[in-house]
Amino acid sequence: MSPQNSLPDVYQLKISLQGAKPPIWRRVLAPATMSFSELHDVIQIAMGWFESHLHEFKVANQSLGDPEWDEMGDMIDEGSVRLGNFVFPEGARFLYIYDFGDWWEHLIEVEKVLPYDKEQIYPVCTQAKRACPPEDVGGIWGYEEFLAAIGDKNHPDHADMLEWVGDDFDPASVDINGINTELGNEYYSMRWTLRKL
C-alpha cells in the first residue's frame, strides 16, 4: 500500500510473448489488490486469447493456478493470492504459461510501481504491439510457419490458412481501444471498490 493515502500501489506490467519475432507485448496497469485469477483474465483479454486452455503462473518458485487441474498437488489457488502479497519491486519478473500444448510463455515484468490514481479506471492497457497469434496454431514455431503461409500467395498452405483464420487477420494490428472496452466491461466494479490486501 502507498503509505501517504492508504491506497494500493499500481503495477505497470509489460507482458511479452516469449520467442515472438517481431515482439508481441502488452503494457497494463494493475492495482496490487488484484488477484492472480483476475490478472489471468486481464492477460487473456489484453493479449487476445480465448481462454480455451489451461494456464499457470510461475512466481518466486511457486506455481499459481486453478487447483482443480493440479496434477502435482503443489499449485496455490490463484484466486487466493493478490499481486501485492508478493510486494514486487521494480524489475521483478514472473511467468504466465497458457495452453500446455502450444506452450505460450509470457514474461511479465514489473516496470514501475506507481501511486493509485483515483481518476483512472483499472485495469487498463496503455500500449500494445502486434496481434495475438490464433489459438491452436502450434505455438511459436507453428505461428512462424503460419505467418510464412499467409504472407506468400505461392505458399502451398496459403489458401487453407487464410480460410482458417479469416482474410482480415493482420499480424501487425492490435485494437487497444477494443481491449480497454472489454477490460472496462469485465472489471467495471473496480472503479468503485478499493479492496484491502
C-alpha positions as CSV (number, residue, x, y, z in Angstrom):
1,M,0.0,0.0,0.0
2,S,1.1,3.6,-0.6
3,P,1.7,5.0,2.9
4,Q,0.6,8.5,2.1
5,N,-3.0,7.7,1.4
6,S,-3.6,4.0,2.2
7,L,-4.4,3.4,-1.5
8,P,-3.0,0.3,-3.2
9,D,0.1,0.6,-5.3
10,V,-0.3,0.1,-9.0
11,Y,2.0,-2.2,-11.0
12,Q,2.9,-1.2,-14.6
13,L,3.3,-4.7,-16.2
14,K,4.9,-5.5,-19.5
15,I,3.5,-8.8,-20.8
16,S,5.7,-10.2,-23.6
17,L,5.1,-13.4,-25.5
18,Q,8.4,-15.2,-25.4
19,G,10.0,-16.1,-28.7
20,A,7.8,-13.9,-30.8
21,K,9.7,-12.1,-33.6
22,P,8.8,-9.3,-34.2
23,P,7.9,-8.9,-30.5
24,I,4.3,-9.2,-29.3
25,W,3.5,-7.5,-26.0
26,R,1.1,-5.5,-23.9
27,R,1.6,-2.9,-21.2
28,V,-1.1,-2.8,-18.5
29,L,-1.7,-1.1,-15.2
30,A,-3.0,-3.3,-12.4
31,P,-3.6,-2.5,-8.7
32,A,-1.8,-4.5,-6.1
33,T,-5.2,-5.6,-4.8
34,M,-5.8,-7.6,-8.0
35,S,-5.8,-11.4,-7.6
36,F,-3.7,-13.6,-9.9
37,S,-7.0,-15.1,-11.1
38,E,-8.1,-11.6,-12.2
39,L,-4.7,-11.0,-13.7
40,H,-5.2,-14.2,-15.7
41,D,-8.4,-12.7,-17.1
42,V,-6.7,-9.4,-17.9
43,I,-3.9,-11.2,-19.8
44,Q,-6.5,-13.2,-21.8
45,I,-8.3,-10.0,-22.8
46,A,-5.2,-7.8,-23.4
47,M,-3.4,-10.5,-25.4
48,G,-6.5,-11.6,-27.3
49,W,-6.6,-15.3,-26.2
50,F,-10.0,-17.0,-25.8
51,E,-9.4,-18.9,-22.5
52,S,-9.8,-22.2,-24.2
53,H,-6.9,-23.9,-22.4
54,L,-5.2,-24.4,-19.0
55,H,-2.8,-21.9,-17.6
56,E,-0.3,-21.4,-14.8
57,F,1.7,-18.6,-13.2
58,K,5.3,-19.2,-12.0
59,V,6.1,-16.7,-9.3
60,A,9.1,-16.8,-6.9
61,N,9.5,-20.5,-7.4
62,Q,5.8,-21.1,-6.7
63,S,3.1,-22.4,-9.0
64,L,-0.2,-20.5,-9.0
65,G,-3.3,-21.5,-10.9
66,D,-6.6,-23.4,-10.7
67,P,-6.1,-26.3,-8.2
68,E,-8.9,-28.2,-9.8
69,W,-6.5,-29.0,-12.7
70,D,-3.4,-29.5,-10.4
71,E,-1.9,-33.0,-11.0
72,M,1.2,-32.4,-8.9
73,G,-0.6,-31.2,-5.8
74,D,1.7,-28.2,-5.3
75,M,-0.4,-25.4,-7.0
76,I,-1.6,-22.4,-5.0
77,D,-5.1,-21.2,-5.7
78,E,-4.5,-18.1,-7.9
79,G,-7.8,-16.6,-6.6
80,S,-6.5,-16.5,-3.0
81,V,-3.3,-14.5,-3.8
82,R,-3.1,-10.9,-4.7
83,L,-0.3,-9.2,-6.6
84,G,0.6,-7.1,-3.6
85,N,1.1,-10.3,-1.5
86,F,4.5,-10.6,-3.2
87,V,5.4,-6.9,-2.9
88,F,7.1,-6.8,-6.3
89,P,9.9,-4.4,-6.7
90,E,10.5,-2.6,-10.0
91,G,12.3,-5.0,-12.3
92,A,10.7,-8.2,-10.8
93,R,9.7,-10.8,-13.3
94,F,7.5,-13.8,-13.4
95,L,5.9,-16.2,-15.9
96,Y,2.4,-16.9,-17.2
97,I,2.0,-20.0,-19.3
98,Y,-1.1,-20.5,-21.4
99,D,-2.0,-23.7,-23.3
100,F,0.3,-26.5,-22.2
101,G,0.2,-28.0,-25.7
102,D,1.2,-24.9,-27.7
103,W,3.0,-23.6,-24.6
104,W,2.6,-19.8,-24.9
105,E,5.0,-18.5,-22.3
106,H,4.6,-14.9,-21.3
107,L,7.2,-13.0,-19.4
108,I,5.7,-10.4,-17.1
109,E,8.0,-7.6,-15.9
110,V,7.1,-5.1,-13.2
111,E,8.4,-2.0,-15.0
112,K,7.2,0.6,-12.4
113,V,5.4,0.8,-9.1
114,L,3.0,3.7,-9.3
115,P,0.7,5.5,-6.9
116,Y,-3.0,4.8,-7.3
117,D,-4.9,7.4,-9.4
118,K,-8.5,7.8,-8.3
119,E,-9.3,9.2,-11.8
120,Q,-8.0,6.2,-13.6
121,I,-10.1,3.1,-14.3
122,Y,-8.1,-0.1,-13.5
123,P,-7.0,-2.3,-15.1
124,V,-6.1,-0.6,-18.3
125,C,-3.9,-1.4,-21.3
126,T,-1.7,1.6,-22.1
127,Q,0.3,0.2,-25.0
128,A,0.2,-2.9,-27.3
129,K,2.3,-4.3,-30.1
130,R,1.2,-6.7,-32.7
131,A,-1.7,-9.1,-32.9
132,C,-2.2,-12.2,-30.8
133,P,-1.5,-15.5,-32.6
134,P,-4.5,-17.6,-33.4
135,E,-5.4,-20.3,-30.9
136,D,-4.2,-23.8,-31.6
137,V,-1.7,-22.6,-34.3
138,G,1.1,-24.8,-32.8
139,G,3.0,-22.5,-30.5
140,I,5.7,-20.0,-31.6
141,W,7.1,-22.3,-34.2
142,G,3.7,-23.0,-35.7
143,Y,2.9,-19.3,-35.7
144,E,6.1,-18.6,-37.7
145,E,5.0,-21.2,-40.3
146,F,1.5,-19.8,-40.3
147,L,2.9,-16.2,-40.9
148,A,5.0,-17.6,-43.8
149,A,2.0,-19.2,-45.3
150,I,-0.4,-16.2,-45.2
151,G,2.4,-13.9,-46.3
152,D,3.2,-15.8,-49.5
153,K,0.5,-16.3,-52.1
154,N,2.5,-19.1,-53.7
155,H,2.8,-21.0,-50.4
156,P,1.0,-24.4,-50.7
157,D,-0.9,-23.7,-47.4
158,H,-1.7,-20.0,-48.2
159,A,-5.4,-20.5,-49.1
160,D,-6.1,-23.0,-46.3
161,M,-4.5,-20.8,-43.6
162,L,-6.5,-17.7,-44.8
163,E,-9.7,-19.7,-44.8
164,W,-8.9,-20.9,-41.3
165,V,-8.0,-17.6,-39.8
166,G,-10.1,-15.2,-42.0
167,D,-9.0,-12.7,-44.6
168,D,-8.9,-9.8,-42.2
169,F,-6.2,-11.2,-39.9
170,D,-3.3,-8.6,-39.7
171,P,-0.4,-9.8,-37.6
172,A,0.8,-6.2,-37.2
173,S,-2.5,-4.8,-35.9
174,V,-3.9,-4.6,-32.4
175,D,-7.0,-2.8,-31.2
176,I,-6.1,-1.2,-27.9
177,N,-9.4,0.6,-27.7
178,G,-11.2,-2.7,-28.1
179,I,-9.0,-4.2,-25.4
180,N,-9.9,-1.5,-22.9
181,T,-13.5,-1.6,-23.7
182,E,-13.5,-5.3,-22.9
183,L,-11.5,-4.7,-19.7
184,G,-13.9,-2.0,-18.7
185,N,-16.8,-4.3,-19.1
186,E,-15.1,-7.1,-17.3
187,Y,-13.8,-5.1,-14.3
188,Y,-16.2,-2.1,-14.0
189,S,-16.6,-2.8,-10.3
190,M,-13.0,-1.9,-9.7
191,R,-13.9,1.7,-10.5
192,W,-15.9,1.9,-7.3
193,T,-14.3,-0.5,-4.9
194,L,-10.8,-0.3,-3.4
195,R,-10.1,-3.6,-1.7
196,K,-7.6,-4.0,1.0
197,L,-4.8,-6.6,1.0
